[in-house]
Amino acid sequence: MTEVLVDAIHDYEQKAFWERVNEQIERTQKKDPEAWADYLAERELVLGPPSRSRRIAPEWEGLITFPEETDEDNPG
């Protein structure tokens, strides 16, 4: 029973954390669009431009096939 409660509390804390993060992001986008644009520009400098397609880590290339990439005629 204790484990169920611990898991429920952990899940609640995670949900509350991400809700606060999303609220802060939305607030920044609305109240300070210049700061949000600066953040996006800096993020692009660090991470590079956003990918035009779904990418995965190089070590997983060829090991994972996404459902939209599967040929319906050749399910294997």
C-alpha positions as CSV (number, residue, x, y, z in Angstrom):
1,M,0.0,0.0,0.0
2,T,2.8,2.4,0.8
3,E,4.4,1.8,-2.6
4,V,1.2,2.8,-4.3
5,L,1.0,6.0,-2.3
6,V,4.6,6.8,-3.0
7,D,4.1,6.3,-6.7
8,A,0.9,8.4,-6.7
9,I,2.7,11.2,-4.9
10,H,5.6,11.0,-7.3
11,D,3.3,11.1,-10.3
12,Y,1.4,14.1,-8.8
13,E,4.7,16.0,-8.2
14,Q,5.8,15.4,-11.7
15,K,2.5,16.5,-13.2
16,A,2.5,19.6,-11.0
17,F,6.1,20.4,-12.0
18,W,5.4,20.2,-15.7
19,E,2.2,22.2,-15.3
20,R,4.2,25.0,-13.7
21,V,6.9,24.9,-16.4
22,N,4.2,25.1,-19.1
23,E,2.5,28.0,-17.4
24,Q,5.8,29.9,-17.1
25,I,6.6,29.3,-20.8
26,E,3.1,30.5,-21.8
27,R,3.5,33.6,-19.5
28,T,6.9,34.5,-21.0
29,Q,5.6,34.0,-24.6
30,K,2.7,36.4,-23.9
31,K,4.2,39.0,-21.6
32,D,7.7,39.2,-23.0
33,P,7.9,38.0,-26.6
34,E,11.3,39.6,-27.0
35,A,12.8,37.5,-24.2
36,W,11.1,34.4,-25.7
37,A,12.6,35.2,-29.2
38,D,16.0,35.7,-27.5
39,Y,15.6,32.3,-25.8
40,L,14.7,30.6,-29.0
41,A,17.7,32.2,-30.8
42,E,20.1,31.1,-28.1
43,R,18.6,27.6,-28.0
44,E,19.2,27.3,-31.8
45,L,22.8,28.4,-31.3
46,V,23.3,25.6,-28.8
47,L,21.2,22.8,-30.3
48,G,21.3,23.8,-33.9
49,P,18.3,24.4,-36.1
50,P,15.1,22.4,-35.6
51,S,15.1,19.1,-37.5
52,R,12.9,19.0,-40.6
53,S,12.2,15.3,-39.9
54,R,12.1,13.0,-37.0
55,R,15.7,12.1,-36.0
56,I,17.0,9.6,-33.5
57,A,20.4,9.1,-31.9
58,P,23.0,7.8,-34.4
59,E,23.5,4.6,-32.4
60,W,19.9,3.7,-33.0
61,E,19.9,4.4,-36.7
62,G,18.6,1.3,-38.6
63,L,17.4,-0.4,-35.4
64,I,14.1,1.5,-35.1
65,T,11.5,1.8,-37.8
66,F,8.8,4.4,-37.2
67,P,5.2,3.2,-38.1
68,E,4.9,5.9,-40.9
69,E,8.1,4.5,-42.5
70,T,6.9,0.9,-42.6
71,D,6.0,-0.4,-46.1
72,E,2.4,-1.8,-45.9
73,D,3.3,-4.4,-48.6
74,N,6.4,-5.6,-46.7
75,P,5.5,-5.7,-43.0
76,G,8.8,-7.3,-41.9
